[in-house]
Amino acid sequence: MPLAPPISPEHQKWVDLADRLSREKVAPRAETVDREGRFPHENYRDLAGAGLLALMVPKSHGGIGADSLTYVTVLSKIARGCASTGLTFNMHSAIVDFMQQLASPAQQARYFGEVVEKGAIFSSITSEPGSSFRDKLALRTSIRRDGAGYRLAGKKHFCSLSTGATYYFTWSLLEGARGLSDGLLNVMVPSGREGIEILDDWDTLGMRGTASNSIHFHDVRVEPEEVIGAPGSILGKDMSIWSLGYTAVYIGIAEAAYEFCVDYAKRTKFHGMDKTLAHVDRVQRQIGEMSMLLENARRAAEKLGMLRGNLGRQELTFILNQAKYLATEAAKELAEQGIRLCGGRGLSRSLPIERHLRDAMAGVVMPPANDRCLETVGKIALGLEAKTLEFQ
């Protein structure tokens, strides 16, 4: 049994709730969500009903006010049940975190209140076609002044929660600005606003339930009170919750793959065998190796959760990239090992292990991509400056 770091009794009840909800409600729906490639609305209704959508909302606004370690632990439980639900939950929670850093008190009261009282869901809409977080991110989406408000125009892709969010948090370049420092503008736009077009183009190998369709903003009206922070204010802010959450999601996938393999070995006995696969030496070695891979990734995620907020920028970047790399590689390796354990039947959709592998594959390219993680860790180890996210 893994030895987890201590979580306060106040927060442990939320971990236990997430674990129970994941096993009883979220996991049984995962195969259907994946097969249909649709957003898991029913899971979000359950998360809202349980109060978990407000996990990162401060207590002063009626939320749970979870610390980073509790967040990692809760999110891994959700993702173990359904990877798409876990990944999109991280997007929602990341915007809650950004709002704490950027939004005015009145904006926080408004938007956080909607999460707590109405189950509002936030989506992070930042990626653009022809650009990549792997290198330097270039912005082509523009926003121009229009009277007291603004008009937003352009196309975003990989827009997770496109069909499930209440609000889209997006950034764009203010027309006439000299650069990002005076032109990168963040806005919170209601998802039903006129001029927003969702393109039904998300048909992927894994993470099929994230509804990460492209979105086209056709001269969309933005009201003054929907601008979050001053231009350029997000630059230099702590955006580590993105990668912290990605790490937790792929820990969840790794745990799901490991649990499946242990259960499969315990209950499977082929014709001519006196005992189950659990008594076969090679299977015991395989499970032992999987256990160690999982525990190594868990420790990195827990270290990140405990130390986030208490480290300098380079130290945080170092362990953040380590943890993301270890978690995603562990998820992929454990799922691959599960396929080998099952043999040909592991490819069947009647078993969840093939879904775990498909979902795990997304992790190696999600920002920061794993090759970028290695470069970043290597640079810092060599005493060089490194960043997880860079803009042109």
Sequence and secondary structure as in RCSB ss.txt:
>XXXX:A:sequence
MPLAPPISPEHQKWVDLADRLSREKVAPRAETVDREGRFPHENYRDLAGAGLLALMVPKSHGGIGADSLTYVTVL
SKIARGCASTGLTFNMHSAIVDFMQQLASPAQQARYFGEVVEKGAIFSSITSEPGSSFRDKLALRTSIRRDGAGY
RLAGKKHFCSLSTGATYYFTWSLLEGARGLSDGLLNVMVPSGREGIEILDDWDTLGMRGTASNSIHFHDVRVEPE
EVIGAPGSILGKDMSIWSLGYTAVYIGIAEAAYEFCVDYAKRTKFHGMDKTLAHVDRVQRQIGEMSMLLENARRA
AEKLGMLRGNLGRQELTFILNQAKYLATEAAKELAEQGIRLCGGRGLSRSLPIERHLRDAMAGVVMPPANDRCLE
TVGKIALGLEAKTLEFQ
>XXXX:A:secstr
        HHHHHHHHHHHHHIIIIIHHHHHHHHHHT   HHHHHHHHHHTGGGTTS GGGTS    HHHHHHHH
HHHHHH HHHHHHHHHHHHHHHHHHHHS HHHHHHHHHHHHHH   EEEE   TT  TTSEE    EEEEETTEE
EEEEEEEEETTTTT SEEEEEEEETT SSHHHHEEEEEEETT TTEEEE     SS GGG  EEEEEEEEEE GG
GB SSTTTTTTS  THHHHHHHHHHHHHHHHHHHHHHHHHHH   TT SS GGG HHHHHHHHHHHHHHHHHHHH
HHHHHHHTTSS HHHHHHHHHHHHHHHHHHHHHHHHHHHHHHGGGGGSTTSTHHHHHHHHHHHTTSSS HHHHHH
HHHHHHTT    S EE 
